[in-house]
Amino acid sequence: MAVYLRLFPKPYVHTPKGEADYAAFYVDPARSFEDVKEQIESAGPDDEIVLKVALRDLAFPVPFGFRKSDWSAWMVHPLPEDEAGSG
């Protein structure tokens, strides 16, 4: 199952209805949805959260660090591999 992280910019950007402005990351496939969600939820607003993310131009996941206080919102969600597509 693929796990995606979405980070919404701060300050919040108003967009037309049905659209959203965010940065999306495909989390290391070795991590489960529950594990990633727990790591982010348990971190404080100014704690650095480091996740390995897959980038399109690299064959291996690389560390990506962020703080919840630097973003207006975050969301992590699973997506079954058969629905992930080639994206």
Biopython code that builds the backbone (N, CA, C, O; Angstrom):
import numpy as np
from Bio.PDB.StructureBuilder import StructureBuilder

atoms = [
    (1, "MET", "N", (0.840, -1.175, 0.000)),
    (1, "MET", "CA", (0.000, 0.000, 0.000)),
    (1, "MET", "C", (0.891, 1.245, 0.000)),
    (1, "MET", "O", (1.835, 1.331, 0.785)),
    (2, "ALA", "N", (0.601, 2.186, -0.856)),
    (2, "ALA", "CA", (1.350, 3.438, -0.935)),
    (2, "ALA", "C", (0.865, 4.399, 0.146)),
    (2, "ALA", "O", (-0.325, 4.455, 0.455)),
    (3, "VAL", "N", (1.798, 5.150, 0.711)),
    (3, "VAL", "CA", (1.463, 6.156, 1.727)),
    (3, "VAL", "C", (1.915, 7.513, 1.206)),
    (3, "VAL", "O", (3.064, 7.682, 0.800)),
    (4, "TYR", "N", (1.005, 8.471, 1.220)),
    (4, "TYR", "CA", (1.304, 9.815, 0.734)),
    (4, "TYR", "C", (1.188, 10.834, 1.856)),
    (4, "TYR", "O", (0.322, 10.731, 2.725)),
    (5, "LEU", "N", (2.069, 11.806, 1.821)),
    (5, "LEU", "CA", (2.053, 12.918, 2.763)),
    (5, "LEU", "C", (1.738, 14.174, 1.966)),
    (5, "LEU", "O", (2.369, 14.443, 0.944)),
    (6, "ARG", "N", (0.761, 14.940, 2.436)),
    (6, "ARG", "CA", (0.448, 16.225, 1.827)),
    (6, "ARG", "C", (0.692, 17.317, 2.860)),
    (6, "ARG", "O", (0.237, 17.220, 3.999)),
    (7, "LEU", "N", (1.409, 18.351, 2.454)),
    (7, "LEU", "CA", (1.674, 19.501, 3.305)),
    (7, "LEU", "C", (1.087, 20.731, 2.629)),
    (7, "LEU", "O", (1.359, 21.000, 1.459)),
    (8, "PHE", "N", (0.283, 21.470, 3.372)),
    (8, "PHE", "CA", (-0.394, 22.645, 2.842)),
    (8, "PHE", "C", (0.362, 23.901, 3.279)),
    (8, "PHE", "O", (0.668, 24.048, 4.462)),
    (9, "PRO", "N", (0.672, 24.818, 2.337)),
    (9, "PRO", "CA", (1.540, 25.955, 2.638)),
    (9, "PRO", "C", (0.987, 26.902, 3.693)),
    (9, "PRO", "O", (-0.217, 26.977, 3.940)),
    (10, "LYS", "N", (1.915, 27.612, 4.295)),
    (10, "LYS", "CA", (1.579, 28.615, 5.294)),
    (10, "LYS", "C", (2.169, 29.929, 4.821)),
    (10, "LYS", "O", (3.365, 29.943, 4.530)),
    (11, "PRO", "N", (1.470, 30.997, 4.719)),
    (11, "PRO", "CA", (0.061, 31.102, 5.093)),
    (11, "PRO", "C", (-0.823, 30.339, 4.108)),
    (11, "PRO", "O", (-0.454, 30.106, 2.958)),
    (12, "TYR", "N", (-1.992, 29.963, 4.597)),
    (12, "TYR", "CA", (-2.941, 29.209, 3.784)),
    (12, "TYR", "C", (-3.287, 30.009, 2.531)),
    (12, "TYR", "O", (-3.565, 31.206, 2.603)),
    (13, "VAL", "N", (-3.268, 29.336, 1.387)),
    (13, "VAL", "CA", (-3.563, 29.971, 0.113)),
    (13, "VAL", "C", (-4.995, 29.622, -0.278)),
    (13, "VAL", "O", (-5.349, 28.448, -0.393)),
    (14, "HIS", "N", (-5.812, 30.647, -0.480)),
    (14, "HIS", "CA", (-7.199, 30.400, -0.916)),
    (14, "HIS", "C", (-7.194, 30.021, -2.393)),
    (14, "HIS", "O", (-6.581, 30.700, -3.217)),
    (15, "THR", "N", (-7.871, 28.952, -2.711)),
    (15, "THR", "CA", (-7.941, 28.454, -4.081)),
    (15, "THR", "C", (-9.413, 28.303, -4.465)),
    (15, "THR", "O", (-10.282, 28.292, -3.593)),
    (16, "PRO", "N", (-9.697, 28.185, -5.764)),
    (16, "PRO", "CA", (-11.086, 27.971, -6.185)),
    (16, "PRO", "C", (-11.664, 26.706, -5.561)),
    (16, "PRO", "O", (-10.932, 25.772, -5.235)),
    (17, "LYS", "N", (-12.970, 26.687, -5.402)),
    (17, "LYS", "CA", (-13.652, 25.533, -4.813)),
    (17, "LYS", "C", (-13.293, 24.260, -5.589)),
    (17, "LYS", "O", (-13.303, 24.243, -6.820)),
    (18, "GLY", "N", (-12.980, 23.214, -4.851)),
    (18, "GLY", "CA", (-12.624, 21.942, -5.458)),
    (18, "GLY", "C", (-11.138, 21.794, -5.756)),
    (18, "GLY", "O", (-10.713, 20.742, -6.234)),
    (19, "GLU", "N", (-10.336, 22.830, -5.483)),
    (19, "GLU", "CA", (-8.898, 22.764, -5.703)),
    (19, "GLU", "C", (-8.166, 23.010, -4.398)),
    (19, "GLU", "O", (-8.729, 23.581, -3.463)),
    (20, "ALA", "N", (-6.909, 22.581, -4.331)),
    (20, "ALA", "CA", (-6.097, 22.791, -3.134)),
    (20, "ALA", "C", (-4.645, 22.987, -3.545)),
    (20, "ALA", "O", (-4.186, 22.441, -4.548)),
    (21, "ASP", "N", (-3.935, 23.777, -2.752)),
    (21, "ASP", "CA", (-2.518, 24.008, -2.982)),
    (21, "ASP", "C", (-1.757, 23.215, -1.920)),
    (21, "ASP", "O", (-1.915, 23.470, -0.726)),
    (22, "TYR", "N", (-0.940, 22.262, -2.343)),
    (22, "TYR", "CA", (-0.190, 21.449, -1.385)),
    (22, "TYR", "C", (1.034, 20.850, -2.059)),
    (22, "TYR", "O", (1.122, 20.785, -3.286)),
    (23, "ALA", "N", (1.973, 20.416, -1.233)),
    (23, "ALA", "CA", (3.119, 19.640, -1.697)),
    (23, "ALA", "C", (2.839, 18.193, -1.321)),
    (23, "ALA", "O", (2.451, 17.913, -0.186)),
    (24, "ALA", "N", (3.029, 17.277, -2.252)),
    (24, "ALA", "CA", (2.742, 15.863, -1.999)),
    (24, "ALA", "C", (4.019, 15.048, -2.096)),
    (24, "ALA", "O", (4.866, 15.291, -2.955)),
    (25, "PHE", "N", (4.142, 14.075, -1.201)),
    (25, "PHE", "CA", (5.320, 13.215, -1.153)),
    (25, "PHE", "C", (4.885, 11.767, -1.006)),
    (25, "PHE", "O", (3.965, 11.458, -0.249)),
    (26, "TYR", "N", (5.550, 10.886, -1.735)),
    (26, "TYR", "CA", (5.328, 9.449, -1.626)),
    (26, "TYR", "C", (6.328, 8.938, -0.599)),
    (26, "TYR", "O", (7.537, 8.978, -0.828)),
    (27, "VAL", "N", (5.826, 8.460, 0.531)),
    (27, "VAL", "CA", (6.664, 8.009, 1.635)),
    (27, "VAL", "C", (7.278, 6.646, 1.301)),
    (27, "VAL", "O", (6.683, 5.835, 0.592)),
    (28, "ASP", "N", (8.472, 6.419, 1.828)),
    (28, "ASP", "CA", (9.193, 5.163, 1.651)),
    (28, "ASP", "C", (8.222, 3.985, 1.757)),
    (28, "ASP", "O", (7.536, 3.853, 2.770)),
    (29, "PRO", "N", (8.150, 3.128, 0.735)),
    (29, "PRO", "CA", (7.198, 2.019, 0.756)),
    (29, "PRO", "C", (7.402, 1.033, 1.902)),
    (29, "PRO", "O", (6.513, 0.228, 2.180)),
    (30, "ALA", "N", (8.553, 1.078, 2.572)),
    (30, "ALA", "CA", (8.793, 0.189, 3.706)),
    (30, "ALA", "C", (8.019, 0.622, 4.948)),
    (30, "ALA", "O", (7.924, -0.146, 5.905)),
    (31, "ARG", "N", (7.463, 1.840, 4.955)),
    (31, "ARG", "CA", (6.728, 2.365, 6.109)),
    (31, "ARG", "C", (5.235, 2.128, 5.940)),
    (31, "ARG", "O", (4.705, 2.241, 4.835)),
    (32, "SER", "N", (4.561, 1.801, 7.027)),
    (32, "SER", "CA", (3.111, 1.611, 6.981)),
    (32, "SER", "C", (2.395, 2.936, 7.248)),
    (32, "SER", "O", (2.969, 3.863, 7.819)),
    (33, "PHE", "N", (1.146, 3.006, 6.831)),
    (33, "PHE", "CA", (0.330, 4.196, 7.054)),
    (33, "PHE", "C", (0.240, 4.512, 8.542)),
    (33, "PHE", "O", (0.423, 5.662, 8.943)),
    (34, "GLU", "N", (-0.038, 3.509, 9.358)),
    (34, "GLU", "CA", (-0.199, 3.721, 10.797)),
    (34, "GLU", "C", (1.082, 4.243, 11.439)),
    (34, "GLU", "O", (1.037, 5.117, 12.305)),
    (35, "ASP", "N", (2.221, 3.706, 11.014)),
    (35, "ASP", "CA", (3.513, 4.111, 11.552)),
    (35, "ASP", "C", (3.819, 5.579, 11.208)),
    (35, "ASP", "O", (4.251, 6.343, 12.071)),
    (36, "VAL", "N", (3.595, 5.961, 9.963)),
    (36, "VAL", "CA", (3.851, 7.343, 9.531)),
    (36, "VAL", "C", (2.910, 8.305, 10.253)),
    (36, "VAL", "O", (3.339, 9.353, 10.736)),
    (37, "LYS", "N", (1.628, 7.949, 10.324)),
    (37, "LYS", "CA", (0.648, 8.806, 10.989)),
    (37, "LYS", "C", (1.007, 8.999, 12.461)),
    (37, "LYS", "O", (0.934, 10.117, 12.970)),
    (38, "GLU", "N", (1.391, 7.930, 13.145)),
    (38, "GLU", "CA", (1.773, 8.012, 14.557)),
    (38, "GLU", "C", (2.998, 8.899, 14.752)),
    (38, "GLU", "O", (3.046, 9.690, 15.694)),
    (39, "GLN", "N", (3.997, 8.772, 13.858)),
    (39, "GLN", "CA", (5.202, 9.591, 13.973)),
    (39, "GLN", "C", (4.860, 11.079, 13.873)),
    (39, "GLN", "O", (5.375, 11.888, 14.644)),
    (40, "ILE", "N", (4.001, 11.433, 12.935)),
    (40, "ILE", "CA", (3.645, 12.841, 12.744)),
    (40, "ILE", "C", (2.761, 13.333, 13.878)),
    (40, "ILE", "O", (2.993, 14.417, 14.413)),
    (41, "GLU", "N", (1.747, 12.554, 14.255)),
    (41, "GLU", "CA", (0.839, 12.977, 15.330)),
    (41, "GLU", "C", (1.551, 13.156, 16.658)),
    (41, "GLU", "O", (1.207, 14.059, 17.421)),
    (42, "SER", "N", (2.539, 12.313, 16.954)),
    (42, "SER", "CA", (3.208, 12.377, 18.253)),
    (42, "SER", "C", (4.260, 13.486, 18.333)),
    (42, "SER", "O", (4.723, 13.809, 19.426)),
    (43, "ALA", "N", (4.638, 14.060, 17.222)),
    (43, "ALA", "CA", (5.631, 15.134, 17.214)),
    (43, "ALA", "C", (4.992, 16.461, 17.631)),
    (43, "ALA", "O", (3.831, 16.732, 17.325)),
    (44, "GLY", "N", (5.768, 17.269, 18.328)),
    (44, "GLY", "CA", (5.312, 18.608, 18.692)),
    (44, "GLY", "C", (5.364, 19.525, 17.484)),
    (44, "GLY", "O", (5.952, 19.168, 16.463)),
    (45, "PRO", "N", (4.753, 20.712, 17.583)),
    (45, "PRO", "CA", (4.701, 21.626, 16.444)),
    (45, "PRO", "C", (6.082, 22.049, 15.927)),
    (45, "PRO", "O", (6.250, 22.286, 14.731)),
    (46, "ASP", "N", (7.064, 22.144, 16.819)),
    (46, "ASP", "CA", (8.399, 22.582, 16.409)),
    (46, "ASP", "C", (9.427, 21.458, 16.351)),
    (46, "ASP", "O", (10.610, 21.716, 16.127)),
    (47, "ASP", "N", (8.992, 20.212, 16.549)),
    (47, "ASP", "CA", (9.895, 19.070, 16.416)),
    (47, "ASP", "C", (10.130, 18.793, 14.931)),
    (47, "ASP", "O", (9.206, 18.883, 14.123)),
    (48, "GLU", "N", (11.371, 18.456, 14.580)),
    (48, "GLU", "CA", (11.629, 18.098, 13.187)),
    (48, "GLU", "C", (11.201, 16.650, 12.966)),
    (48, "GLU", "O", (11.610, 15.750, 13.699)),
    (49, "ILE", "N", (10.380, 16.444, 11.957)),
    (49, "ILE", "CA", (9.907, 15.124, 11.568)),
    (49, "ILE", "C", (10.677, 14.747, 10.313)),
    (49, "ILE", "O", (10.660, 15.484, 9.327)),
    (50, "VAL", "N", (11.343, 13.620, 10.342)),
    (50, "VAL", "CA", (12.120, 13.184, 9.180)),
    (50, "VAL", "C", (11.525, 11.885, 8.655)),
    (50, "VAL", "O", (11.439, 10.885, 9.369)),
    (51, "LEU", "N", (11.122, 11.924, 7.404)),
    (51, "LEU", "CA", (10.594, 10.749, 6.714)),
    (51, "LEU", "C", (11.424, 10.527, 5.460)),
    (51, "LEU", "O", (11.901, 11.484, 4.849)),
    (52, "LYS", "N", (11.594, 9.286, 5.080)),
    (52, "LYS", "CA", (12.221, 9.019, 3.792)),
    (52, "LYS", "C", (11.119, 9.072, 2.740)),
    (52, "LYS", "O", (10.069, 8.447, 2.888)),
    (53, "VAL", "N", (11.379, 9.834, 1.669)),
    (53, "VAL", "CA", (10.399, 9.976, 0.597)),
    (53, "VAL", "C", (11.036, 9.571, -0.726)),
    (53, "VAL", "O", (12.244, 9.712, -0.918)),
    (54, "ALA", "N", (10.214, 9.072, -1.625)),
    (54, "ALA", "CA", (10.668, 8.671, -2.951)),
    (54, "ALA", "C", (10.514, 9.853, -3.896)),
    (54, "ALA", "O", (9.452, 10.471, -3.963)),
    (55, "LEU", "N", (11.562, 10.158, -4.612)),
    (55, "LEU", "CA", (11.533, 11.214, -5.618)),
    (55, "LEU", "C", (11.579, 10.573, -7.000)),
    (55, "LEU", "O", (12.187, 9.518, -7.182)),
    (56, "ARG", "N", (10.943, 11.202, -7.956)),
    (56, "ARG", "CA", (10.839, 10.604, -9.292)),
    (56, "ARG", "C", (12.185, 10.350, -9.954)),
    (56, "ARG", "O", (12.333, 9.382, -10.699)),
    (57, "ASP", "N", (13.167, 11.205, -9.692)),
    (57, "ASP", "CA", (14.439, 11.083, -10.394)),
    (57, "ASP", "C", (15.486, 10.256, -9.641)),
    (57, "ASP", "O", (16.626, 10.159, -10.093)),
    (58, "LEU", "N", (15.122, 9.663, -8.512)),
    (58, "LEU", "CA", (16.046, 8.822, -7.756)),
    (58, "LEU", "C", (15.461, 7.427, -7.564)),
    (58, "LEU", "O", (14.247, 7.264, -7.443)),
    (59, "ALA", "N", (16.325, 6.436, -7.539)),
    (59, "ALA", "CA", (15.878, 5.054, -7.408)),
    (59, "ALA", "C", (15.726, 4.609, -5.961)),
    (59, "ALA", "O", (15.348, 3.466, -5.704)),
    (60, "PHE", "N", (16.019, 5.503, -5.004)),
    (60, "PHE", "CA", (15.955, 5.137, -3.590)),
    (60, "PHE", "C", (15.371, 6.315, -2.803)),
    (60, "PHE", "O", (15.513, 7.466, -3.215)),
    (61, "PRO", "N", (14.715, 6.032, -1.673)),
    (61, "PRO", "CA", (14.135, 7.102, -0.851)),
    (61, "PRO", "C", (15.225, 7.956, -0.196)),
    (61, "PRO", "O", (16.297, 7.450, 0.140)),
    (62, "VAL", "N", (14.949, 9.240, -0.018)),
    (62, "VAL", "CA", (15.877, 10.177, 0.617)),
    (62, "VAL", "C", (15.192, 10.835, 1.818)),
    (62, "VAL", "O", (13.968, 10.963, 1.827)),
    (63, "PRO", "N", (15.960, 11.256, 2.831)),
    (63, "PRO", "CA", (15.361, 11.903, 4.007)),
    (63, "PRO", "C", (14.751, 13.257, 3.656)),
    (63, "PRO", "O", (15.328, 14.036, 2.897)),
    (64, "PHE", "N", (13.581, 13.522, 4.220)),
    (64, "PHE", "CA", (12.900, 14.807, 4.076)),
    (64, "PHE", "C", (12.442, 15.225, 5.467)),
    (64, "PHE", "O", (11.707, 14.492, 6.129)),
    (65, "GLY", "N", (12.868, 16.385, 5.904)),
    (65, "GLY", "CA", (12.500, 16.870, 7.228)),
    (65, "GLY", "C", (11.563, 18.063, 7.147)),
    (65, "GLY", "O", (11.697, 18.905, 6.259)),
    (66, "PHE", "N", (10.614, 18.136, 8.072)),
    (66, "PHE", "CA", (9.692, 19.261, 8.144)),
    (66, "PHE", "C", (9.197, 19.426, 9.571)),
    (66, "PHE", "O", (9.304, 18.514, 10.391)),
    (67, "ARG", "N", (8.656, 20.596, 9.853)),
    (67, "ARG", "CA", (8.034, 20.880, 11.150)),
    (67, "ARG", "C", (6.570, 21.228, 10.891)),
    (67, "ARG", "O", (6.251, 21.936, 9.936)),
    (68, "LYS", "N", (5.691, 20.727, 11.743)),
    (68, "LYS", "CA", (4.265, 21.014, 11.562)),
    (68, "LYS", "C", (3.994, 22.513, 11.629)),
    (68, "LYS", "O", (3.079, 23.001, 10.967)),
    (69, "SER", "N", (4.776, 23.249, 12.417)),
    (69, "SER", "CA", (4.548, 24.688, 12.565)),
    (69, "SER", "C", (4.875, 25.467, 11.292)),
    (69, "SER", "O", (4.461, 26.619, 11.157)),
    (70, "ASP", "N", (5.606, 24.865, 10.365)),
    (70, "ASP", "CA", (5.954, 25.544, 9.110)),
    (70, "ASP", "C", (4.885, 25.410, 8.043)),
    (70, "ASP", "O", (4.993, 26.023, 6.980)),
    (71, "TRP", "N", (3.859, 24.623, 8.306)),
    (71, "TRP", "CA", (2.802, 24.364, 7.329)),
    (71, "TRP", "C", (1.449, 24.654, 7.962)),
    (71, "TRP", "O", (1.291, 24.511, 9.174)),
    (72, "SER", "N", (0.471, 25.059, 7.157)),
    (72, "SER", "CA", (-0.850, 25.355, 7.720)),
    (72, "SER", "C", (-1.603, 24.087, 8.088)),
    (72, "SER", "O", (-2.452, 24.105, 8.980)),
    (73, "ALA", "N", (-1.300, 22.980, 7.405)),
    (73, "ALA", "CA", (-1.951, 21.700, 7.704)),
    (73, "ALA", "C", (-1.153, 20.573, 7.077)),
    (73, "ALA", "O", (-0.334, 20.795, 6.185)),
    (74, "TRP", "N", (-1.400, 19.365, 7.552)),
    (74, "TRP", "CA", (-0.772, 18.181, 6.979)),
    (74, "TRP", "C", (-1.809, 17.081, 6.880)),
    (74, "TRP", "O", (-2.805, 17.087, 7.603)),
    (75, "MET", "N", (-1.571, 16.135, 5.980)),
    (75, "MET", "CA", (-2.472, 14.997, 5.831)),
    (75, "MET", "C", (-1.635, 13.828, 5.336)),
    (75, "MET", "O", (-0.810, 13.984, 4.435)),
    (76, "VAL", "N", (-1.844, 12.688, 5.911)),
    (76, "VAL", "CA", (-1.202, 11.468, 5.430)),
    (76, "VAL", "C", (-2.320, 10.499, 5.078)),
    (76, "VAL", "O", (-3.283, 10.346, 5.829)),
    (77, "HIS", "N", (-2.183, 9.846, 3.929)),
    (77, "HIS", "CA", (-3.248, 8.926, 3.535)),
    (77, "HIS", "C", (-2.683, 7.749, 2.759)),
    (77, "HIS", "O", (-1.696, 7.886, 2.036)),
    (78, "PRO", "N", (-3.318, 6.585, 2.913)),
    (78, "PRO", "CA", (-2.899, 5.398, 2.167)),
    (78, "PRO", "C", (-3.610, 5.347, 0.822)),
    (78, "PRO", "O", (-4.701, 5.893, 0.655)),
    (79, "LEU", "N", (-2.983, 4.692, -0.114)),
    (79, "LEU", "CA", (-3.605, 4.471, -1.410)),
    (79, "LEU", "C", (-3.159, 3.101, -1.901)),
    (79, "LEU", "O", (-1.968, 2.875, -2.112)),
    (80, "PRO", "N", (-4.102, 2.190, -2.084)),
    (80, "PRO", "CA", (-3.711, 0.861, -2.566)),
    (80, "PRO", "C", (-2.927, 0.953, -3.866)),
    (80, "PRO", "O", (-3.213, 1.813, -4.698)),
    (81, "GLU", "N", (-1.938, 0.075, -4.053)),
    (81, "GLU", "CA", (-1.064, 0.115, -5.221)),
    (81, "GLU", "C", (-1.855, 0.097, -6.541)),
    (81, "GLU", "O", (-1.462, 0.766, -7.496)),
    (82, "ASP", "N", (-2.945, -0.648, -6.605)),
    (82, "ASP", "CA", (-3.694, -0.717, -7.863)),
    (82, "ASP", "C", (-4.404, 0.591, -8.189)),
    (82, "ASP", "O", (-4.832, 0.778, -9.328)),
    (83, "GLU", "N", (-4.545, 1.506, -7.223)),
    (83, "GLU", "CA", (-5.152, 2.805, -7.475)),
    (83, "GLU", "C", (-4.110, 3.909, -7.603)),
    (83, "GLU", "O", (-4.453, 5.030, -7.978)),
    (84, "ALA", "N", (-2.844, 3.619, -7.300)),
    (84, "ALA", "CA", (-1.803, 4.642, -7.304)),
    (84, "ALA", "C", (-1.441, 5.083, -8.721)),
    (84, "ALA", "O", (-1.067, 6.239, -8.920)),
    (85, "GLY", "N", (-1.541, 4.215, -9.688)),
    (85, "GLY", "CA", (-1.215, 4.589, -11.058)),
    (85, "GLY", "C", (0.277, 4.853, -11.205)),
    (85, "GLY", "O", (1.067, 4.509, -10.327)),
    (86, "SER", "N", (0.651, 5.460, -12.311)),
    (86, "SER", "CA", (2.060, 5.722, -12.572)),
    (86, "SER", "C", (2.469, 7.108, -12.121)),
    (86, "SER", "O", (3.659, 7.426, -12.132)),
    (87, "GLY", "N", (1.508, 7.957, -11.717)),
    (87, "GLY", "CA", (1.608, 9.258, -11.163)),
    (87, "GLY", "C", (2.706, 10.091, -11.287)),
    (87, "GLY", "O", (2.696, 11.207, -10.767)),
]
sb = StructureBuilder()
sb.init_structure("model")
sb.init_model(0)
sb.init_chain("A")
sb.init_seg("    ")
for serial, (resi, resn, name, xyz) in enumerate(atoms, 1):
    if name == "N":
        sb.init_residue(resn, " ", resi, " ")
    sb.init_atom(name, np.array(xyz, "f"), 0.0, 1.0, " ", f" {name:<3s}", serial, name[0])
structure = sb.get_structure()
